[in-house]
Amino acid sequence: LDLVRAAGFTVLASHGIGAVADHVPESMFDSDAGAYAELTALEAEISTEPAFRALAPQVHVFAQTAHSR
């Protein structure tokens, strides 16, 4: 996020992707039909929390330049 800001952008939002999901074995989804939906909901809920975002292997950053305003 510091790099995005240093490049002259204003960060509007950032979301960590895979903070939990990347650590859950795919075999879990075979045995529990609702597990994928629950995991997706959990990921969405924690994706903006800084501690979980720091653990995520991917981060989506939404930013704009001063010219976009």
FIFIVEX-478194 format. One record per atom (N, C-alpha, C, CB): residue number from 1; atom name; x, y, z. Coordinates in nm, 3 decimals. Glycine has a CB too. Example, Ala and Ser with C-alpha at 12.3 -4.5 7.8 and 13.67 -1.06 7.14 Angstrom:
1,N,1.319,-0.569,0.780;
1,CA,1.230,-0.450,0.780;
1,C,1.320,-0.330,0.780;
1,CB,1.131,-0.447,0.905;
2,N,1.285,-0.225,0.708;
2,CA,1.367,-0.106,0.714;
2,C,1.290,0.003,0.787;
2,CB,1.408,-0.060,0.572;
# end
This chain:
1,N,0.082,-0.119,0.000;
1,CA,0.000,0.000,0.000;
1,C,0.086,0.125,0.000;
1,CB,-0.093,0.000,0.120;
2,N,0.199,0.116,0.069;
2,CA,0.291,0.231,0.070;
2,C,0.343,0.261,-0.070;
2,CB,0.409,0.206,0.166;
3,N,0.370,0.158,-0.148;
3,CA,0.418,0.177,-0.286;
3,C,0.312,0.244,-0.372;
3,CB,0.458,0.042,-0.348;
4,N,0.188,0.204,-0.354;
4,CA,0.078,0.264,-0.431;
4,C,0.066,0.413,-0.395;
4,CB,-0.056,0.190,-0.404;
5,N,0.071,0.441,-0.267;
5,CA,0.063,0.581,-0.223;
5,C,0.183,0.662,-0.273;
5,CB,0.055,0.589,-0.069;
6,N,0.301,0.602,-0.266;
6,CA,0.423,0.671,-0.312;
6,C,0.418,0.701,-0.461;
6,CB,0.547,0.586,-0.280;
7,N,0.342,0.622,-0.536;
7,CA,0.328,0.644,-0.679;
7,C,0.226,0.754,-0.710;
7,CB,0.288,0.515,-0.748;
8,N,0.168,0.813,-0.605;
8,CA,0.076,0.924,-0.626;
8,C,-0.071,0.886,-0.625;
8,CB,0.106,0.989,-0.752;
9,N,-0.102,0.766,-0.584;
9,CA,-0.241,0.721,-0.581;
9,C,-0.298,0.736,-0.441;
9,CB,-0.251,0.575,-0.627;
10,N,-0.429,0.748,-0.434;
10,CA,-0.501,0.743,-0.309;
10,C,-0.565,0.606,-0.299;
10,CB,-0.607,0.858,-0.299;
11,N,-0.535,0.534,-0.193;
11,CA,-0.592,0.400,-0.174;
11,C,-0.735,0.416,-0.126;
11,CB,-0.507,0.316,-0.072;
12,N,-0.828,0.359,-0.200;
12,CA,-0.969,0.363,-0.164;
12,C,-1.008,0.242,-0.080;
12,CB,-1.055,0.369,-0.289;
13,N,-0.951,0.128,-0.114;
13,CA,-0.979,0.004,-0.042;
13,C,-0.872,-0.099,-0.076;
13,CB,-1.121,-0.051,-0.076;
14,N,-0.853,-0.193,0.014;
14,CA,-0.763,-0.305,-0.014;
14,C,-0.819,-0.429,0.053;
14,CB,-0.618,-0.275,0.035;
15,N,-0.805,-0.541,-0.016;
15,CA,-0.861,-0.666,0.032;
15,C,-0.757,-0.776,0.019;
15,CB,-0.990,-0.703,-0.045;
16,N,-0.732,-0.848,0.127;
16,CA,-0.645,-0.964,0.121;
16,C,-0.720,-1.082,0.062;
16,CB,-0.591,-0.999,0.261;
17,N,-0.657,-1.152,-0.028;
17,CA,-0.721,-1.265,-0.094;
17,C,-0.645,-1.393,-0.059;
17,CB,-0.725,-1.243,-0.249;
18,N,-0.715,-1.488,0.000;
18,CA,-0.655,-1.617,0.031;
18,C,-0.592,-1.628,0.169;
18,CB,-0.553,-1.647,-0.068;
19,N,-0.623,-1.535,0.258;
19,CA,-0.563,-1.538,0.393;
19,C,-0.598,-1.668,0.466;
19,CB,-0.611,-1.418,0.475;
20,N,-0.716,-1.718,0.444;
20,CA,-0.758,-1.842,0.507;
20,C,-0.772,-1.953,0.404;
20,CB,-0.891,-1.823,0.582;
21,N,-0.834,-1.922,0.292;
21,CA,-0.866,-2.022,0.191;
21,C,-0.744,-2.097,0.138;
21,CB,-0.938,-1.957,0.077;
22,N,-0.632,-2.030,0.129;
22,CA,-0.513,-2.096,0.076;
22,C,-0.455,-2.199,0.173;
22,CB,-0.407,-1.993,0.044;
23,N,-0.507,-2.204,0.295;
23,CA,-0.457,-2.297,0.395;
23,C,-0.555,-2.410,0.424;
23,CB,-0.427,-2.223,0.521;
24,N,-0.665,-2.415,0.350;
24,CA,-0.766,-2.518,0.370;
24,C,-0.752,-2.621,0.257;
24,CB,-0.910,-2.457,0.373;
25,N,-0.738,-2.748,0.292;
25,CA,-0.724,-2.851,0.188;
25,C,-0.852,-2.865,0.105;
25,CB,-0.687,-2.985,0.251;
26,N,-0.834,-2.887,-0.023;
26,CA,-0.950,-2.902,-0.113;
26,C,-1.036,-3.021,-0.075;
26,CB,-0.903,-2.917,-0.257;
27,N,-0.978,-3.120,-0.012;
27,CA,-1.055,-3.239,0.027;
27,C,-1.166,-3.204,0.125;
27,CB,-0.962,-3.344,0.088;
28,N,-1.153,-3.094,0.196;
28,CA,-1.257,-3.051,0.289;
28,C,-1.387,-3.021,0.216;
28,CB,-1.211,-2.928,0.368;
29,N,-1.377,-2.970,0.096;
29,CA,-1.496,-2.936,0.019;
29,C,-1.570,-3.059,-0.031;
29,CB,-1.460,-2.847,-0.098;
30,N,-1.498,-3.170,-0.046;
30,CA,-1.561,-3.294,-0.093;
30,C,-1.654,-3.353,0.012;
30,CB,-1.454,-3.396,-0.130;
31,N,-1.620,-3.334,0.139;
31,CA,-1.697,-3.396,0.245;
31,C,-1.806,-3.306,0.303;
31,CB,-1.605,-3.439,0.356;
32,N,-1.803,-3.177,0.272;
32,CA,-1.902,-3.084,0.328;
32,C,-1.949,-2.989,0.218;
32,CB,-1.841,-3.004,0.447;
33,N,-2.072,-3.007,0.176;
33,CA,-2.126,-2.931,0.064;
33,C,-2.130,-2.780,0.091;
33,CB,-2.265,-2.980,0.032;
34,N,-2.149,-2.739,0.214;
34,CA,-2.158,-2.597,0.245;
34,C,-2.025,-2.533,0.282;
34,CB,-2.254,-2.577,0.356;
35,N,-1.919,-2.612,0.286;
35,CA,-1.789,-2.560,0.330;
35,C,-1.736,-2.449,0.240;
35,CB,-1.688,-2.672,0.336;
36,N,-1.753,-2.463,0.110;
36,CA,-1.702,-2.360,0.018;
36,C,-1.772,-2.228,0.040;
36,CB,-1.719,-2.405,-0.127;
37,N,-1.903,-2.230,0.055;
37,CA,-1.980,-2.107,0.079;
37,C,-1.939,-2.043,0.211;
37,CB,-2.132,-2.136,0.079;
38,N,-1.919,-2.124,0.314;
38,CA,-1.877,-2.072,0.444;
38,C,-1.738,-2.011,0.437;
38,CB,-1.881,-2.183,0.550;
39,N,-1.649,-2.078,0.366;
39,CA,-1.513,-2.027,0.352;
39,C,-1.511,-1.897,0.273;
39,CB,-1.423,-2.131,0.285;
40,N,-1.589,-1.890,0.168;
40,CA,-1.598,-1.768,0.088;
40,C,-1.653,-1.652,0.172;
40,CB,-1.688,-1.791,-0.035;
41,N,-1.753,-1.678,0.254;
41,CA,-1.809,-1.575,0.341;
41,C,-1.707,-1.529,0.444;
41,CB,-1.935,-1.627,0.412;
42,N,-1.631,-1.623,0.500;
42,CA,-1.527,-1.587,0.597;
42,C,-1.419,-1.501,0.532;
42,CB,-1.465,-1.712,0.659;
43,N,-1.375,-1.541,0.413;
43,CA,-1.273,-1.463,0.341;
43,C,-1.321,-1.320,0.316;
43,CB,-1.238,-1.531,0.207;
44,N,-1.446,-1.305,0.274;
44,CA,-1.501,-1.172,0.248;
44,C,-1.506,-1.089,0.376;
44,CB,-1.641,-1.182,0.186;
45,N,-1.540,-1.153,0.486;
45,CA,-1.552,-1.081,0.613;
45,C,-1.418,-1.032,0.666;
45,CB,-1.617,-1.171,0.717;
46,N,-1.313,-1.111,0.650;
46,CA,-1.183,-1.074,0.707;
46,C,-1.090,-1.004,0.608;
46,CB,-1.115,-1.195,0.760;
47,N,-1.130,-0.995,0.483;
47,CA,-1.039,-0.946,0.378;
47,C,-0.988,-0.804,0.399;
47,CB,-1.108,-0.954,0.246;
48,N,-1.061,-0.722,0.472;
48,CA,-1.017,-0.583,0.492;
48,C,-0.946,-0.561,0.625;
48,CB,-1.136,-0.491,0.483;
49,N,-0.942,-0.663,0.709;
49,CA,-0.872,-0.652,0.838;
49,C,-0.722,-0.653,0.814;
49,CB,-0.913,-0.767,0.934;
50,N,-0.649,-0.552,0.861;
50,CA,-0.505,-0.543,0.834;
50,C,-0.425,-0.667,0.872;
50,CB,-0.449,-0.425,0.907;
51,N,-0.457,-0.729,0.985;
51,CA,-0.380,-0.847,1.027;
51,C,-0.398,-0.963,0.929;
51,CB,-0.424,-0.892,1.167;
52,N,-0.519,-0.985,0.882;
52,CA,-0.543,-1.093,0.786;
52,C,-0.493,-1.056,0.647;
52,CB,-0.692,-1.127,0.781;
53,N,-0.506,-0.929,0.612;
53,CA,-0.457,-0.883,0.482;
53,C,-0.306,-0.907,0.473;
53,CB,-0.489,-0.733,0.460;
54,N,-0.235,-0.888,0.584;
54,CA,-0.090,-0.910,0.586;
54,C,-0.054,-1.056,0.563;
54,CB,-0.032,-0.862,0.718;
55,N,-0.143,-1.147,0.597;
55,CA,-0.119,-1.290,0.578;
55,C,-0.154,-1.338,0.437;
55,CB,-0.197,-1.370,0.679;
56,N,-0.233,-1.261,0.368;
56,CA,-0.284,-1.303,0.238;
56,C,-0.174,-1.304,0.132;
56,CB,-0.398,-1.210,0.194;
57,N,-0.172,-1.407,0.048;
57,CA,-0.072,-1.412,-0.058;
57,C,-0.099,-1.314,-0.172;
57,CB,-0.064,-1.552,-0.113;
58,N,-0.221,-1.265,-0.180;
58,CA,-0.258,-1.168,-0.283;
58,C,-0.336,-1.054,-0.219;
58,CB,-0.341,-1.235,-0.397;
59,N,-0.319,-0.936,-0.274;
59,CA,-0.394,-0.820,-0.226;
59,C,-0.451,-0.746,-0.346;
59,CB,-0.303,-0.724,-0.139;
60,N,-0.579,-0.720,-0.340;
60,CA,-0.643,-0.636,-0.441;
60,C,-0.649,-0.495,-0.386;
60,CB,-0.787,-0.688,-0.479;
61,N,-0.598,-0.400,-0.461;
61,CA,-0.595,-0.261,-0.418;
61,C,-0.678,-0.178,-0.515;
61,CB,-0.449,-0.207,-0.409;
62,N,-0.769,-0.102,-0.461;
62,CA,-0.848,-0.009,-0.540;
62,C,-0.798,0.130,-0.508;
62,CB,-1.002,-0.024,-0.510;
63,N,-0.750,0.200,-0.610;
63,CA,-0.690,0.331,-0.588;
63,C,-0.725,0.422,-0.705;
63,CB,-0.536,0.320,-0.571;
64,N,-0.705,0.551,-0.680;
64,CA,-0.727,0.648,-0.788;
64,C,-0.622,0.756,-0.781;
64,CB,-0.868,0.709,-0.778;
65,N,-0.601,0.819,-0.893;
65,CA,-0.507,0.930,-0.899;
65,C,-0.582,1.060,-0.869;
65,CB,-0.435,0.937,-1.039;
66,N,-0.509,1.162,-0.847;
66,CA,-0.573,1.292,-0.821;
66,C,-0.655,1.337,-0.941;
66,CB,-0.468,1.399,-0.786;
67,N,-0.616,1.293,-1.061;
67,CA,-0.686,1.330,-1.183;
67,C,-0.822,1.263,-1.195;
67,CB,-0.601,1.296,-1.304;
68,N,-0.843,1.153,-1.121;
68,CA,-0.968,1.078,-1.129;
68,C,-1.082,1.142,-1.052;
68,CB,-0.947,0.939,-1.078;
69,N,-1.049,1.234,-0.965;
69,CA,-1.152,1.291,-0.876;
69,C,-1.237,1.389,-0.944;
69,CB,-1.091,1.356,-0.758;
# end
